[in-house]
């Protein structure tokens, strides 16, 4: 939502398209498909996600590969 100059609340249009949703479901890094049971489908999960304020989708593998350590810190456990 945004408040314009006349202090009216305007709803933003969704910024995600169905093609993007389908592409997201195909991504292996999301992992949602692995967690779904045989009784759930993609549409149900997306509809339930609207019940919350935020939905986080992340490519964990890409994020992990971007972590860099100094050579002297590599053996710290």
N, CA, C and O atoms as a GROMACS GRO file, in nm:
protein
  308
    1UNK      N    1   0.083  -0.118   0.000
    1UNK     CA    2   0.000   0.000   0.000
    1UNK      C    3   0.088   0.124   0.000
    1UNK      O    4   0.196   0.127   0.058
    2UNK      N    5   0.038   0.225  -0.066
    2UNK     CA    6   0.106   0.354  -0.067
    2UNK      C    7   0.006   0.462  -0.033
    2UNK      O    8  -0.113   0.449  -0.060
    3UNK      N    9   0.055   0.569   0.025
    3UNK     CA   10  -0.031   0.684   0.055
    3UNK      C   11   0.012   0.796  -0.039
    3UNK      O   12   0.127   0.839  -0.037
    4UNK      N   13  -0.082   0.843  -0.121
    4UNK     CA   14  -0.047   0.949  -0.216
    4UNK      C   15  -0.060   1.086  -0.150
    4UNK      O   16  -0.086   1.096  -0.030
    5UNK      N   17  -0.041   1.192  -0.228
    5UNK     CA   18  -0.041   1.328  -0.174
    5UNK      C   19  -0.174   1.367  -0.111
    5UNK      O   20  -0.176   1.447  -0.017
    6UNK      N   21  -0.283   1.313  -0.161
    6UNK     CA   22  -0.415   1.347  -0.104
    6UNK      C   23  -0.449   1.254   0.013
    6UNK      O   24  -0.564   1.251   0.058
    7UNK      N   25  -0.350   1.180   0.061
    7UNK     CA   26  -0.363   1.091   0.177
    7UNK      C   27  -0.464   0.979   0.154
    7UNK      O   28  -0.528   0.932   0.249
    8UNK      N   29  -0.477   0.936   0.030
    8UNK     CA   30  -0.560   0.822  -0.001
    8UNK      C   31  -0.470   0.699  -0.010
    8UNK      O   32  -0.357   0.707  -0.059
    9UNK      N   33  -0.519   0.589   0.038
    9UNK     CA   34  -0.442   0.466   0.034
    9UNK      C   35  -0.466   0.397  -0.099
    9UNK      O   36  -0.580   0.373  -0.139
   10UNK      N   37  -0.358   0.366  -0.168
   10UNK     CA   38  -0.367   0.297  -0.296
   10UNK      C   39  -0.304   0.160  -0.282
   10UNK      O   40  -0.192   0.147  -0.230
   11UNK      N   41  -0.374   0.058  -0.327
   11UNK     CA   42  -0.317  -0.076  -0.325
   11UNK      C   43  -0.224  -0.093  -0.443
   11UNK      O   44  -0.256  -0.052  -0.555
   12UNK      N   45  -0.110  -0.152  -0.417
   12UNK     CA   46  -0.017  -0.181  -0.525
   12UNK      C   47  -0.063  -0.305  -0.599
   12UNK      O   48  -0.120  -0.397  -0.540
   13UNK      N   49  -0.038  -0.307  -0.728
   13UNK     CA   50  -0.067  -0.426  -0.807
   13UNK      C   51   0.041  -0.529  -0.779
   13UNK      O   52   0.156  -0.493  -0.752
   14UNK      N   53   0.006  -0.657  -0.784
   14UNK     CA   54   0.108  -0.760  -0.761
   14UNK      C   55   0.221  -0.745  -0.861
   14UNK      O   56   0.199  -0.719  -0.979
   15UNK      N   57   0.343  -0.761  -0.814
   15UNK     CA   58   0.458  -0.745  -0.901
   15UNK      C   59   0.506  -0.878  -0.957
   15UNK      O   60   0.602  -0.881  -1.035
   16UNK      N   61   0.443  -0.986  -0.920
   16UNK     CA   62   0.485  -1.117  -0.967
   16UNK      C   63   0.381  -1.170  -1.066
   16UNK      O   64   0.261  -1.155  -1.044
   17UNK      N   65   0.427  -1.230  -1.171
   17UNK     CA   66   0.340  -1.284  -1.275
   17UNK      C   67   0.336  -1.436  -1.262
   17UNK      O   68   0.424  -1.496  -1.201
   18UNK      N   69   0.234  -1.499  -1.322
   18UNK     CA   70   0.221  -1.644  -1.314
   18UNK      C   71   0.342  -1.714  -1.374
   18UNK      O   72   0.384  -1.818  -1.323
   19UNK      N   73   0.400  -1.659  -1.479
   19UNK     CA   74   0.519  -1.720  -1.538
   19UNK      C   75   0.634  -1.724  -1.439
   19UNK      O   76   0.710  -1.821  -1.436
   20UNK      N   77   0.647  -1.619  -1.358
   20UNK     CA   78   0.751  -1.616  -1.256
   20UNK      C   79   0.724  -1.720  -1.147
   20UNK      O   80   0.816  -1.783  -1.096
   21UNK      N   81   0.596  -1.737  -1.112
   21UNK     CA   82   0.561  -1.837  -1.010
   21UNK      C   83   0.596  -1.976  -1.060
   21UNK      O   84   0.655  -2.056  -0.988
   22UNK      N   85   0.560  -2.006  -1.185
   22UNK     CA   86   0.590  -2.137  -1.241
   22UNK      C   87   0.741  -2.160  -1.246
   22UNK      O   88   0.788  -2.270  -1.216
   23UNK      N   89   0.816  -2.057  -1.283
   23UNK     CA   90   0.961  -2.070  -1.289
   23UNK      C   91   1.018  -2.094  -1.149
   23UNK      O   92   1.110  -2.174  -1.132
   24UNK      N   93   0.962  -2.026  -1.050
   24UNK     CA   94   1.008  -2.044  -0.912
   24UNK      C   95   0.988  -2.187  -0.866
   24UNK      O   96   1.074  -2.243  -0.798
   25UNK      N   97   0.875  -2.246  -0.901
   25UNK     CA   98   0.848  -2.384  -0.859
   25UNK      C   99   0.943  -2.482  -0.924
   25UNK      O  100   0.967  -2.590  -0.870
   26UNK      N  101   0.997  -2.448  -1.040
   26UNK     CA  102   1.090  -2.537  -1.108
   26UNK      C  103   1.230  -2.531  -1.049
   26UNK      O  104   1.312  -2.620  -1.073
   27UNK      N  105   1.259  -2.428  -0.973
   27UNK     CA  106   1.393  -2.412  -0.916
   27UNK      C  107   1.418  -2.519  -0.810
   27UNK      O  108   1.338  -2.536  -0.718
   28UNK      N  109   1.527  -2.589  -0.823
   28UNK     CA  110   1.560  -2.692  -0.726
   28UNK      C  111   1.598  -2.634  -0.591
   28UNK      O  112   1.573  -2.696  -0.488
   29UNK      N  113   1.657  -2.515  -0.591
   29UNK     CA  114   1.707  -2.456  -0.466
   29UNK      C  115   1.595  -2.417  -0.371
   29UNK      O  116   1.619  -2.404  -0.251
   30UNK      N  117   1.474  -2.398  -0.421
   30UNK     CA  118   1.364  -2.356  -0.334
   30UNK      C  119   1.335  -2.465  -0.233
   30UNK      O  120   1.316  -2.436  -0.114
   31UNK      N  121   1.330  -2.590  -0.277
   31UNK     CA  122   1.311  -2.701  -0.184
   31UNK      C  123   1.169  -2.720  -0.136
   31UNK      O  124   1.143  -2.814  -0.060
   32UNK      N  125   1.076  -2.636  -0.177
   32UNK     CA  126   0.938  -2.650  -0.131
   32UNK      C  127   0.879  -2.781  -0.180
   32UNK      O  128   0.806  -2.848  -0.107
   33UNK      N  129   0.910  -2.818  -0.304
   33UNK     CA  130   0.854  -2.941  -0.358
   33UNK      C  131   0.898  -3.062  -0.275
   33UNK      O  132   0.822  -3.158  -0.262
   34UNK      N  133   1.018  -3.058  -0.221
   34UNK     CA  134   1.065  -3.169  -0.139
   34UNK      C  135   0.989  -3.178  -0.007
   34UNK      O  136   0.973  -3.288   0.047
   35UNK      N  137   0.942  -3.065   0.044
   35UNK     CA  138   0.872  -3.063   0.172
   35UNK      C  139   0.723  -3.088   0.159
   35UNK      O  140   0.657  -3.116   0.259
   36UNK      N  141   0.670  -3.080   0.038
   36UNK     CA  142   0.526  -3.096   0.019
   36UNK      C  143   0.487  -3.242   0.032
   36UNK      O  144   0.563  -3.331  -0.006
   37UNK      N  145   0.369  -3.265   0.085
   37UNK     CA  146   0.317  -3.401   0.093
   37UNK      C  147   0.238  -3.429  -0.033
   37UNK      O  148   0.216  -3.339  -0.114
   38UNK      N  149   0.195  -3.552  -0.050
   38UNK     CA  150   0.119  -3.587  -0.169
   38UNK      C  151  -0.020  -3.522  -0.169
   38UNK      O  152  -0.086  -3.521  -0.272
   39UNK      N  153  -0.063  -3.468  -0.056
   39UNK     CA  154  -0.196  -3.407  -0.047
   39UNK      C  155  -0.193  -3.257  -0.075
   39UNK      O  156  -0.298  -3.194  -0.084
   40UNK      N  157  -0.077  -3.201  -0.088
   40UNK     CA  158  -0.064  -3.059  -0.115
   40UNK      C  159  -0.029  -3.037  -0.261
   40UNK      O  160   0.032  -3.123  -0.325
   41UNK      N  161  -0.068  -2.926  -0.313
   41UNK     CA  162  -0.024  -2.888  -0.446
   41UNK      C  163   0.034  -2.747  -0.442
   41UNK      O  164   0.022  -2.677  -0.341
   42UNK      N  165   0.095  -2.708  -0.550
   42UNK     CA  166   0.163  -2.578  -0.554
   42UNK      C  167   0.066  -2.462  -0.529
   42UNK      O  168   0.100  -2.368  -0.458
   43UNK      N  169  -0.052  -2.471  -0.587
   43UNK     CA  170  -0.150  -2.363  -0.572
   43UNK      C  171  -0.191  -2.347  -0.427
   43UNK      O  172  -0.205  -2.234  -0.378
   44UNK      N  173  -0.211  -2.458  -0.357
   44UNK     CA  174  -0.251  -2.452  -0.215
   44UNK      C  175  -0.143  -2.384  -0.131
   44UNK      O  176  -0.173  -2.302  -0.044
   45UNK      N  177  -0.017  -2.419  -0.156
   45UNK     CA  178   0.092  -2.359  -0.080
   45UNK      C  179   0.098  -2.209  -0.106
   45UNK      O  180   0.117  -2.130  -0.013
   46UNK      N  181   0.083  -2.168  -0.232
   46UNK     CA  182   0.084  -2.026  -0.265
   46UNK      C  183  -0.032  -1.952  -0.199
   46UNK      O  184  -0.014  -1.840  -0.150
   47UNK      N  185  -0.150  -2.013  -0.199
   47UNK     CA  186  -0.265  -1.947  -0.136
   47UNK      C  187  -0.245  -1.934   0.015
   47UNK      O  188  -0.280  -1.831   0.073
   48UNK      N  189  -0.188  -2.036   0.078
   48UNK     CA  190  -0.162  -2.027   0.222
   48UNK      C  191  -0.055  -1.924   0.253
   48UNK      O  192  -0.056  -1.863   0.361
   49UNK      N  193   0.037  -1.902   0.160
   49UNK     CA  194   0.142  -1.804   0.185
   49UNK      C  195   0.086  -1.662   0.191
   49UNK      O  196   0.150  -1.574   0.247
   50UNK      N  197  -0.030  -1.640   0.134
   50UNK     CA  198  -0.092  -1.507   0.138
   50UNK      C  199  -0.145  -1.474   0.277
   50UNK      O  200  -0.179  -1.358   0.303
   51UNK      N  201  -0.153  -1.571   0.367
   51UNK     CA  202  -0.204  -1.547   0.501
   51UNK      C  203  -0.104  -1.470   0.587
   51UNK      O  204  -0.142  -1.414   0.689
   52UNK      N  205   0.018  -1.467   0.547
   52UNK     CA  206   0.123  -1.398   0.623
   52UNK      C  207   0.161  -1.269   0.553
   52UNK      O  208   0.123  -1.245   0.439
   53UNK      N  209   0.236  -1.187   0.623
   53UNK     CA  210   0.276  -1.058   0.566
   53UNK      C  211   0.392  -1.072   0.469
   53UNK      O  212   0.400  -1.000   0.370
   54UNK      N  213   0.483  -1.165   0.497
   54UNK     CA  214   0.602  -1.180   0.414
   54UNK      C  215   0.615  -1.323   0.364
   54UNK      O  216   0.576  -1.417   0.433
   55UNK      N  217   0.670  -1.337   0.247
   55UNK     CA  218   0.702  -1.467   0.190
   55UNK      C  219   0.847  -1.458   0.143
   55UNK      O  220   0.882  -1.371   0.063
   56UNK      N  221   0.930  -1.547   0.191
   56UNK     CA  222   1.072  -1.542   0.157
   56UNK      C  223   1.105  -1.661   0.067
   56UNK      O  224   1.078  -1.776   0.100
   57UNK      N  225   1.163  -1.629  -0.046
   57UNK     CA  226   1.212  -1.731  -0.137
   57UNK      C  227   1.360  -1.700  -0.159
   57UNK      O  228   1.395  -1.588  -0.196
   58UNK      N  229   1.444  -1.798  -0.137
   58UNK     CA  230   1.587  -1.771  -0.147
   58UNK      C  231   1.659  -1.883  -0.219
   58UNK      O  232   1.619  -2.000  -0.211
   59UNK      N  233   1.762  -1.848  -0.288
   59UNK     CA  234   1.850  -1.946  -0.350
   59UNK      C  235   1.966  -1.966  -0.254
   59UNK      O  236   2.067  -1.895  -0.260
   60UNK      N  237   1.952  -2.063  -0.165
   60UNK     CA  238   2.049  -2.084  -0.058
   60UNK      C  239   2.183  -2.127  -0.114
   60UNK      O  240   2.288  -2.086  -0.064
   61UNK      N  241   2.182  -2.209  -0.217
   61UNK     CA  242   2.308  -2.255  -0.275
   61UNK      C  243   2.389  -2.136  -0.327
   61UNK      O  244   2.510  -2.128  -0.302
   62UNK      N  245   2.325  -2.046  -0.398
   62UNK     CA  246   2.396  -1.929  -0.450
   62UNK      C  247   2.447  -1.842  -0.335
   62UNK      O  248   2.560  -1.793  -0.341
   63UNK      N  249   2.366  -1.822  -0.232
   63UNK     CA  250   2.408  -1.742  -0.118
   63UNK      C  251   2.527  -1.807  -0.048
   63UNK      O  252   2.622  -1.738  -0.009
   64UNK      N  253   2.524  -1.940  -0.032
   64UNK     CA  254   2.633  -2.011   0.034
   64UNK      C  255   2.763  -1.997  -0.044
   64UNK      O  256   2.870  -1.980   0.014
   65UNK      N  257   2.754  -2.004  -0.176
   65UNK     CA  258   2.874  -1.996  -0.258
   65UNK      C  259   2.935  -1.857  -0.260
   65UNK      O  260   3.049  -1.841  -0.303
   66UNK      N  261   2.863  -1.757  -0.214
   66UNK     CA  262   2.915  -1.621  -0.212
   66UNK      C  263   2.984  -1.588  -0.080
   66UNK      O  264   3.034  -1.477  -0.064
   67UNK      N  265   2.988  -1.681   0.014
   67UNK     CA  266   3.055  -1.659   0.142
   67UNK      C  267   3.204  -1.682   0.122
   67UNK      O  268   3.246  -1.786   0.069
   68UNK      N  269   3.283  -1.586   0.163
   68UNK     CA  270   3.429  -1.597   0.149
   68UNK      C  271   3.494  -1.586   0.287
   68UNK      O  272   3.453  -1.504   0.369
   69UNK      N  273   3.594  -1.669   0.310
   69UNK     CA  274   3.669  -1.666   0.436
   69UNK      C  275   3.814  -1.632   0.407
   69UNK      O  276   3.868  -1.665   0.301
   70UNK      N  277   3.875  -1.567   0.502
   70UNK     CA  278   4.019  -1.545   0.492
   70UNK      C  279   4.087  -1.680   0.509
   70UNK      O  280   4.036  -1.768   0.578
   71UNK      N  281   4.202  -1.696   0.448
   71UNK     CA  282   4.275  -1.823   0.454
   71UNK      C  283   4.300  -1.867   0.598
   71UNK      O  284   4.288  -1.986   0.629
   72UNK      N  285   4.334  -1.773   0.686
   72UNK     CA  286   4.364  -1.810   0.826
   72UNK      C  287   4.239  -1.850   0.905
   72UNK      O  288   4.251  -1.911   1.011
   73UNK      N  289   4.121  -1.816   0.855
   73UNK     CA  290   3.997  -1.850   0.926
   73UNK      C  291   3.931  -1.978   0.874
   73UNK      O  292   3.829  -2.020   0.929
   74UNK      N  293   3.984  -2.040   0.772
   74UNK     CA  294   3.920  -2.155   0.711
   74UNK      C  295   3.914  -2.276   0.802
   74UNK      O  296   3.821  -2.356   0.790
   75UNK      N  297   4.008  -2.293   0.894
   75UNK     CA  298   4.010  -2.411   0.980
   75UNK      C  299   3.940  -2.390   1.114
   75UNK      O  300   3.944  -2.479   1.199
   76UNK      N  301   3.877  -2.277   1.134
   76UNK     CA  302   3.807  -2.249   1.260
   76UNK      C  303   3.677  -2.327   1.262
   76UNK      O  304   3.600  -2.324   1.166
   77UNK      N  305   3.652  -2.398   1.374
   77UNK     CA  306   3.526  -2.474   1.384
   77UNK      C  307   3.449  -2.432   1.506
   77UNK      O  308   3.340  -2.485   1.532
   0.00000   0.00000   0.00000
